[in-house]
Amino acid sequence: MQQLVSMEDLHISFDTVRGRLHALRGVNLTLAEGETLALIGESGSGKSVTAEVLLGIVDMPPGRVDRGRISYKGDDLLTMKPSVRRQIQGNEIAMVFQDAIAALNPVYTVGWQIAEQFKVHRGWSMARGREKAVELLGRVGIPNPQERVDQYPHQFSGGMRQRVLIAMAIALEPRVLIADEPTTALDVTVQAQIMQLLARLQSETRMGMMLITHDMAVAAEVADRVAVMYAGRIVETGSVVDIIEKPSHPYTQALVRLALHDARKGSRPRISGSAPDLVTPPLGCAFAPRCAHAQAVCTKQDPQLHVVSGAQSAACHFARELHLG
């Protein structure tokens, strides 16, 4: 499979009134053609910033790239001309945002919003773009697309609005699709439908998909590989099977327990404590204050990703013991 995206030692920070916030602290990841990579972690872990910097929608300033490289098909997105990067990000890298109400313009029909992309990027007439919009709405499972293409976002249910966003994202046939919490605020049945739709589209087009989620159970449905993020770093990565069956980082283990919890067997487990303040990142392992396995070395030395087994790696001083245990 062709490698589409590669991030190497990526450091992103934001200037705030409290000082510089270190949002990403040495992120390394890859995404290949036809692959689904799930980025998993709680709020503030760096998942969305990773996706947004790839898409090029991080405001700079206050954001800035302190170090690192983002490659798309071997070319560094961070050093290429802005006009070239806009062409790539408009045509070849697309994103499904989590908040459809905020992402869709309420004063234009959904058909107009889809057709506009073809006018801007392909030079089509709006009439031709509307015909393509009808086709796309049907493709993502919206009934009566010929009629609904002329309706406004408020006339669609939450699940149908999310389908409209997906239709917009795949309109220009991107090679990379970023899905940022695409099932947030949807009921369980609709969540399953949206994830099945994304999996089908990804299979049909062979695009690489980066799924941003906080839910290991959602990732297990569609992902090939998983990268677990905590405090701006990737703390474990591997195949979805390895991560679910043999998690090797204490944080990953906690996420898996949450995903596998049976409500009939008692109260839902939780991860005690809170994530660290990334204005003043800790010296050692960022997860140490919340970790039941932490020892003195964890507060002094920051563990780096190292191979635990096969293609599975974890950033924990005791990852191999936890993997075998």
C-alpha positions as CSV (number, residue, x, y, z in Angstrom):
1,M,0.0,0.0,0.0
2,Q,1.2,3.5,-0.8
3,Q,2.0,5.6,2.2
4,L,-0.1,8.8,2.0
5,V,0.7,10.7,5.2
6,S,3.7,10.7,7.5
7,M,4.2,12.9,10.6
8,E,7.7,13.0,12.0
9,D,8.6,14.4,15.4
10,L,5.8,17.0,15.1
11,H,5.7,19.7,17.8
12,I,2.9,22.2,17.8
13,S,2.3,24.9,20.4
14,F,-0.1,27.8,21.0
15,D,0.6,31.1,22.6
16,T,-1.9,31.7,25.4
17,V,-2.3,34.3,28.2
18,R,-0.9,31.7,30.5
19,G,2.2,31.0,28.4
20,R,3.0,28.6,25.6
21,L,0.8,25.5,25.5
22,H,2.6,22.5,24.1
23,A,-0.3,20.8,22.2
24,L,1.7,18.2,20.3
25,R,5.0,17.0,21.7
26,G,6.8,14.8,19.2
27,V,4.0,13.0,17.3
28,N,5.1,10.3,14.8
29,L,2.5,8.5,12.7
30,T,1.7,7.2,9.2
31,L,-1.4,6.5,7.2
32,A,-1.4,4.3,4.1
33,E,-3.8,4.0,1.2
34,G,-6.9,2.0,2.1
35,E,-6.0,2.0,5.8
36,T,-8.1,3.2,8.7
37,L,-6.1,4.7,11.5
38,A,-7.9,5.5,14.7
39,L,-6.5,8.3,16.9
40,I,-7.9,7.7,20.4
41,G,-7.7,9.7,23.6
42,E,-9.7,11.9,26.0
43,S,-10.3,15.6,25.4
44,G,-7.1,17.7,25.3
45,S,-4.9,14.8,24.3
46,G,-4.0,16.3,20.9
47,K,-6.2,14.3,18.5
48,S,-8.0,17.2,16.9
49,V,-4.9,19.3,16.6
50,T,-3.1,16.5,14.8
51,A,-6.0,16.3,12.3
52,E,-6.3,20.1,11.9
53,V,-2.6,20.7,11.3
54,L,-2.7,18.0,8.6
55,L,-5.7,19.8,7.0
56,G,-4.0,23.1,7.4
57,I,-6.7,24.8,9.4
58,V,-4.7,25.7,12.6
59,D,-4.5,29.5,12.9
60,M,-0.8,30.5,13.0
61,P,-0.5,32.6,15.1
62,P,-1.4,31.8,17.9
63,G,-0.4,28.3,16.8
64,R,3.1,27.4,15.5
65,V,5.1,24.5,14.3
66,D,8.1,24.3,16.6
67,R,9.6,21.3,15.0
68,G,8.8,18.4,12.7
69,R,7.6,17.4,9.3
70,I,4.3,16.5,7.7
71,S,4.6,14.6,4.4
72,Y,1.9,13.9,1.9
73,K,3.0,11.3,-0.7
74,G,6.6,12.3,0.2
75,D,6.2,16.1,-0.1
76,D,6.5,18.2,3.0
77,L,3.2,20.1,3.5
78,L,4.9,22.6,5.9
79,T,7.5,23.9,3.4
80,M,5.5,23.9,0.1
81,K,4.0,27.0,-1.4
82,P,0.6,27.9,0.2
83,S,-1.1,27.8,-3.2
84,V,0.1,24.3,-3.8
85,R,-0.9,23.2,-0.3
86,R,-4.4,24.7,-0.8
87,Q,-4.9,22.5,-3.9
88,I,-3.9,19.4,-2.0
89,Q,-6.0,20.2,1.0
90,G,-9.0,21.2,-1.1
91,N,-8.9,18.2,-3.4
92,E,-6.9,15.4,-1.8
93,I,-7.4,15.8,2.0
94,A,-10.9,16.3,3.4
95,M,-12.5,16.3,6.8
96,V,-15.9,15.3,8.3
97,F,-16.4,17.6,11.3
98,Q,-18.1,16.5,14.5
99,D,-20.6,19.4,14.7
100,A,-22.8,19.4,11.6
101,I,-24.8,22.4,12.7
102,A,-21.6,24.5,12.9
103,A,-20.1,23.1,9.8
104,L,-23.1,23.7,7.5
105,N,-24.2,27.1,6.5
106,P,-27.9,27.6,7.5
107,V,-28.7,30.1,4.8
108,Y,-27.8,27.9,1.8
109,T,-29.4,24.6,0.7
110,V,-27.2,21.5,1.1
111,G,-27.2,21.1,-2.7
112,W,-25.7,24.6,-3.1
113,Q,-23.0,23.9,-0.5
114,I,-22.0,20.7,-2.3
115,A,-22.2,22.2,-5.8
116,E,-20.0,25.2,-4.7
117,Q,-17.0,22.9,-4.2
118,F,-17.2,21.8,-7.8
119,K,-17.4,25.4,-9.0
120,V,-14.4,26.5,-6.9
121,H,-12.2,23.4,-7.5
122,R,-13.3,22.1,-10.9
123,G,-14.7,25.2,-12.6
124,W,-18.2,23.5,-13.0
125,S,-21.4,25.4,-13.4
126,M,-23.7,25.4,-10.3
127,A,-26.3,23.4,-12.3
128,R,-23.8,20.7,-13.1
129,G,-22.6,20.7,-9.5
130,R,-26.3,20.3,-8.3
131,E,-26.6,17.1,-10.4
132,K,-23.5,15.8,-8.8
133,A,-24.9,16.8,-5.3
134,V,-28.0,14.7,-6.0
135,E,-25.8,11.7,-6.8
136,L,-23.6,12.2,-3.7
137,L,-26.6,12.5,-1.4
138,G,-28.0,9.2,-2.8
139,R,-24.6,7.6,-2.3
140,V,-24.5,8.4,1.4
141,G,-28.0,7.0,1.9
142,I,-30.2,10.1,2.0
143,P,-33.7,9.1,0.6
144,N,-35.3,11.2,-2.2
145,P,-32.0,13.0,-3.0
146,Q,-33.6,14.8,-6.0
147,E,-36.0,16.6,-3.6
148,R,-33.8,16.9,-0.5
149,V,-30.9,18.5,-2.4
150,D,-32.9,21.8,-2.3
151,Q,-33.6,21.7,1.4
152,Y,-31.7,23.6,4.2
153,P,-29.6,22.0,7.0
154,H,-32.3,22.6,9.6
155,Q,-34.7,20.4,7.6
156,F,-32.5,17.4,8.2
157,S,-32.2,15.2,11.3
158,G,-28.8,15.0,13.1
159,G,-27.9,11.7,11.4
160,M,-28.9,13.0,8.0
161,R,-26.9,16.2,8.5
162,Q,-23.9,14.0,9.3
163,R,-24.5,12.2,6.0
164,V,-24.5,15.5,4.2
165,L,-21.2,16.4,5.8
166,I,-19.8,13.1,4.6
167,A,-21.2,13.7,1.1
168,M,-19.4,17.1,1.1
169,A,-16.1,15.5,2.3
170,I,-16.0,12.8,-0.4
171,A,-17.3,15.1,-3.2
172,L,-13.9,15.7,-4.7
173,E,-12.7,12.1,-4.2
174,P,-10.0,12.8,-1.6
175,R,-7.2,10.3,-1.0
176,V,-7.3,11.1,2.8
177,L,-10.4,11.5,4.8
178,I,-10.3,12.8,8.4
179,A,-13.4,11.9,10.5
180,D,-13.4,14.0,13.7
181,E,-15.7,12.4,16.2
182,P,-18.3,11.8,13.4
183,T,-20.9,10.2,15.7
184,T,-20.9,12.7,18.6
185,A,-24.4,13.5,19.9
186,L,-26.0,10.8,17.7
187,D,-28.0,7.9,19.2
188,V,-26.5,4.4,19.2
189,T,-28.4,3.2,16.1
190,V,-27.4,6.2,14.0
191,Q,-23.8,6.0,15.2
192,A,-23.6,2.4,13.9
193,Q,-25.1,3.5,10.6
194,I,-22.6,6.4,10.2
195,M,-19.6,4.2,11.0
196,Q,-20.8,1.5,8.5
197,L,-21.2,4.2,5.9
198,L,-17.7,5.5,6.4
199,A,-16.3,1.9,6.3
200,R,-18.1,1.2,3.0
201,L,-16.9,4.4,1.4
202,Q,-13.4,3.8,2.5
203,S,-13.4,0.3,1.1
204,E,-14.9,1.5,-2.2
205,T,-12.4,4.3,-2.8
206,R,-9.3,3.0,-1.1
207,M,-8.8,6.3,0.6
208,G,-6.8,6.5,3.8
209,M,-9.1,7.4,6.7
210,M,-8.0,8.9,10.0
211,L,-10.7,8.5,12.6
212,I,-10.6,10.8,15.7
213,T,-12.5,9.3,18.7
214,H,-12.4,9.0,22.4
215,D,-14.2,5.6,22.3
216,M,-12.2,2.4,21.8
217,A,-15.4,0.5,21.0
218,V,-16.0,2.8,18.0
219,A,-12.5,2.3,16.7
220,A,-12.8,-1.4,17.1
221,E,-15.6,-1.4,14.5
222,V,-13.7,0.0,11.6
223,A,-10.0,0.6,12.4
224,D,-7.0,-1.3,11.1
225,R,-4.5,0.4,13.4
226,V,-4.9,2.4,16.6
227,A,-2.7,5.2,17.9
228,V,-3.5,6.2,21.5
229,M,-2.7,9.8,22.4
230,Y,-2.2,11.3,25.8
231,A,-1.0,14.8,26.7
232,G,0.1,15.6,23.2
233,R,2.0,12.4,22.5
234,I,1.3,8.9,21.1
235,V,1.7,6.5,24.0
236,E,0.8,3.3,22.2
237,T,0.3,2.1,18.6
238,G,-0.5,-1.2,16.9
239,S,-3.1,-3.2,15.1
240,V,-6.6,-2.8,16.5
241,V,-6.6,-6.5,17.5
242,D,-3.3,-6.2,19.4
243,I,-4.5,-3.0,21.2
244,I,-7.8,-4.6,22.2
245,E,-6.4,-8.0,23.2
246,K,-3.0,-7.0,24.6
247,P,-2.9,-3.3,25.6
248,S,0.6,-2.5,26.9
249,H,0.3,1.1,28.3
250,P,-1.7,1.7,31.5
251,Y,-3.7,4.4,29.8
252,T,-4.6,2.1,26.9
253,Q,-5.6,-0.6,29.3
254,A,-8.0,1.8,31.0
255,L,-9.6,2.8,27.7
256,V,-10.1,-0.8,26.8
257,R,-11.7,-1.6,30.2
258,L,-14.1,1.3,29.6
259,A,-15.0,0.0,26.1
260,L,-15.5,-3.6,27.3
261,H,-17.5,-2.7,30.4
262,D,-20.8,-4.4,30.9
263,A,-23.3,-2.1,32.6
264,R,-25.1,-5.1,34.1
265,K,-22.0,-5.9,36.2
266,G,-21.8,-2.6,38.2
267,S,-20.9,1.0,37.9
268,R,-18.8,2.1,34.9
269,P,-15.0,2.2,35.6
270,R,-13.3,5.5,35.3
271,I,-9.8,6.9,35.1
272,S,-9.0,8.8,38.2
273,G,-7.3,12.2,38.2
274,S,-7.0,14.6,35.3
275,A,-4.7,15.2,32.3
276,P,-1.6,17.4,33.0
277,D,-1.3,21.1,32.2
278,L,0.5,21.4,28.9
279,V,1.7,24.9,29.6
280,T,4.0,23.3,32.1
281,P,4.4,19.6,31.0
282,P,5.7,17.2,33.6
283,L,9.3,16.0,33.6
284,G,8.6,12.3,33.5
285,C,5.7,10.3,32.2
286,A,2.6,12.5,31.8
287,F,0.3,9.6,32.9
288,A,2.3,8.8,36.1
289,P,0.1,10.7,38.5
290,R,-2.9,8.6,37.4
291,C,-1.1,5.3,37.0
292,A,-1.4,2.4,39.4
293,H,1.9,1.0,38.1
294,A,4.0,4.2,38.5
295,Q,7.4,3.9,40.2
296,A,10.1,6.5,40.9
297,V,11.6,6.2,37.4
298,C,8.2,7.3,35.9
299,T,8.4,10.8,37.5
300,K,12.0,11.4,36.4
301,Q,12.4,9.9,32.9
302,D,9.9,10.4,30.1
303,P,9.5,7.0,28.3
304,Q,9.7,6.9,24.5
305,L,7.8,4.6,22.2
306,H,9.6,1.3,21.9
307,V,8.6,-2.1,20.3
308,V,6.6,-4.3,22.7
309,S,5.7,-7.1,20.2
310,G,5.7,-7.2,16.5
311,A,4.2,-3.9,15.2
312,Q,3.0,-2.9,18.6
313,S,4.8,-0.1,20.5
314,A,4.2,1.6,23.8
315,A,5.8,4.5,25.7
316,C,5.9,3.0,29.2
317,H,8.9,1.9,31.2
318,F,7.0,-1.3,32.1
319,A,5.2,-1.9,28.8
320,R,6.7,-5.3,28.2
321,E,5.7,-6.6,31.6
322,L,2.2,-5.2,31.3
323,H,1.9,-6.7,27.8
324,L,2.9,-10.2,29.1
325,G,0.9,-9.8,32.3
